[in-house]
Amino acid sequence: MRAFILALLMLINTAPVAAEEVVLGMSHDEVAITATFDGSEILVFGAIKRETKISPVPLQVIVAVSGPSKPLLVRRKERKFGIWVNTDTVEVDSAPSFYAIATSAPWDQAVSDTEDLRHKISINRAIRSVGAPMHIENAQSFSDAVMRIRKKSGLYQLRENTVAVDQQTLFRTSIEMPANLTEGNYKTRIFLTRNGQVVSDFETDIDVRKVGLERFLFALSRENPLAYGLMSLAIAIFAGWSASAVFQFIRSR
């Protein structure tokens, strides 16, 4: 028995802690939202550090970037008596404001369903909806609607075969971030997979913030809504008066 325990301890001590690890780099880890902000492209690149020889089985890379998650209400509309009305409402407990996935292979080859469920990588796994009222039929369609609408607006992306992997050691890809971003920390996860199984993962953050005048107006609207409302009213009155004065001047000439 003692010999068996000794052999087991020796095996644990000699086993590599991680055969393959990610060493990550990004073109920038901050995104500043200004008045002229029309989107951003972030280059994600890195290398794979190994303690063993390169396996003959190809290594795949998955890059997933997700924005802040918030609950939201999803309503179903139906046409009744010639008009569209809200009939059912479901609260989705958590849905990322932005979610982009880039893979080095087709999705079904990059990761297995079991690993996707365990790490919650795919877009549908990132949306959490615990339950819906008993009278709601086909509750999954509400989560599907969130994905469909946000994919159309560019907020949800699945970009297969867009991660370039060189010699199973270097990888790179780019993530396009649209103009309508939500402020907050954008979690960036890198997964290394082989035969659909995750062999290593890495996580970091991208900071997305409003700056300059946009930051001031946003903070004012949240911290002092009365002052923000009065200022907006004053600007609207001044703009209307200015337009009227210019019009009167043009007519007088």
Helices and strands as residue ranges (DSSP letters): H 2-14, E 20-26, E 30-33, E 40-50, E 60-66, E 69-80, E 83-96, E 99-103, H 107-110, H 113-119, H 123-126, H 140-152, E 156-159, E 164-166, E 170-177, E 184-194, E 197-210, H 213-223, H 225-252
